[in-house]
Amino acid sequence: MDSAGWDARYEASELVWSRGPNQFLPPLVEGSKVGSALDLACGEGRNAIWLASQGWQVTAVDFSAAGIEKGKTLTPDDLQNRIEWVVADLVDWEPGHTFDLIAVFYLHLPTAVFSSVLERCVSWLAPGGRLVAVGHAVRNVAEGVGGPQAPEILWDDDLFRPALADLVVTECAERLRPVDGEPRAAIDFVVNAHRPDNE
Ligand SMILES: C[S@@+](CC[C@H](N)C(=O)[O-])C[C@H]1O[C@@H](n2cnc3c(N)ncnc32)[C@H](O)[C@@H]1O
């Protein structure tokens, strides 16, 4: 979907995603030393706002101006100066500095495009910096529930492993996510990896 499509989606309802952070984010960052964070494809900013509330200084990027506007509106006054909102296409956006944490949640792009974004994203990790990523798994189409139905934009081990070669990988695997009222769980793909301190 292009940015106009995402704008229309965000404008059509009060909130497309949850108000609080994605359920996987707090445990994934637990124990990390707070510093600078990048929320890549932040949407309405649920994860960026939560990270800011935990003391992170956040850069939140998305190509949907409508999503970013919502994020700004939803941010409590006392956190406004903790989040820099950026409307940009990740295909060619460059931050110009590194981050202690990069979060990528449910960003689904054609494989070649995603691989290129991911490779650049890993290069923006500071020494010791952590990458946490959650998305719909390829296997979710046939065996899970919900999410995009195009396997070519979904996540699996083959998609991530090349970009993670220089990182310490704690997790790069599927996780089941129970869905209310559904007999089958959704199948997500979760990555938790960090750049060694001494690089
Ligand atoms: C499924 S939503 C997830 C939003 C957010 N990460 C969350 O979990 O709440 C995917 C987001 O990716 C953004 N997106 C998709 N392609 C993009 C691109 N090329 N550049 C920047 N943002 C993009 C969309 O605008 C949308 O907000």
PDBQT file of the ligand as one rigid body, heavy atoms in Angstrom, charges set to zero:
ROOT
HETATM    1  C1  LIG A 201       1.007  -2.239   9.743  1.00  0.00    +0.000 C 
HETATM    2  S1  LIG A 201       1.445  -0.581   9.985  1.00  0.00    +0.000 S 
HETATM    3  C2  LIG A 201       2.389  -0.700  11.470  1.00  0.00    +0.000 C 
HETATM    4  C3  LIG A 201       2.506   0.595  12.224  1.00  0.00    +0.000 C 
HETATM    5  C4  LIG A 201       3.317   0.522  13.519  1.00  0.00    +0.000 C 
HETATM    6  N1  LIG A 201       4.642  -0.023  13.323  1.00  0.00    +0.000 N 
HETATM    7  C5  LIG A 201       2.599  -0.254  14.583  1.00  0.00    +0.000 C 
HETATM    8  O1  LIG A 201       2.962  -1.410  14.825  1.00  0.00    +0.000 OA
HETATM    9  O2  LIG A 201       1.668   0.297  15.151  1.00  0.00    +0.000 OA
HETATM   10  C6  LIG A 201       2.690  -0.351   8.738  1.00  0.00    +0.000 C 
HETATM   11  C7  LIG A 201       3.201   1.071   8.624  1.00  0.00    +0.000 C 
HETATM   12  O3  LIG A 201       4.269   1.093   7.675  1.00  0.00    +0.000 OA
HETATM   13  C8  LIG A 201       4.235   2.333   7.012  1.00  0.00    +0.000 C 
HETATM   14  N2  LIG A 201       5.010   2.192   5.774  1.00  0.00    +0.000 N 
HETATM   15  C9  LIG A 201       4.824   1.271   4.795  1.00  0.00    +0.000 A 
HETATM   16  N3  LIG A 201       5.732   1.450   3.819  1.00  0.00    +0.000 NA
HETATM   17  C10 LIG A 201       6.505   2.513   4.173  1.00  0.00    +0.000 A 
HETATM   18  C11 LIG A 201       7.605   3.186   3.579  1.00  0.00    +0.000 A 
HETATM   19  N4  LIG A 201       8.089   2.809   2.395  1.00  0.00    +0.000 N 
HETATM   20  N5  LIG A 201       8.151   4.234   4.234  1.00  0.00    +0.000 NA
HETATM   21  C12 LIG A 201       7.663   4.640   5.441  1.00  0.00    +0.000 A 
HETATM   22  N6  LIG A 201       6.610   4.046   6.050  1.00  0.00    +0.000 NA
HETATM   23  C13 LIG A 201       6.042   2.985   5.435  1.00  0.00    +0.000 A 
HETATM   24  C14 LIG A 201       2.738   2.597   6.814  1.00  0.00    +0.000 C 
HETATM   25  O4  LIG A 201       2.445   3.948   6.580  1.00  0.00    +0.000 OA
HETATM   26  C15 LIG A 201       2.171   2.068   8.130  1.00  0.00    +0.000 C 
HETATM   27  O5  LIG A 201       2.027   3.117   9.066  1.00  0.00    +0.000 OA
ENDROOT
TORSDOF 0
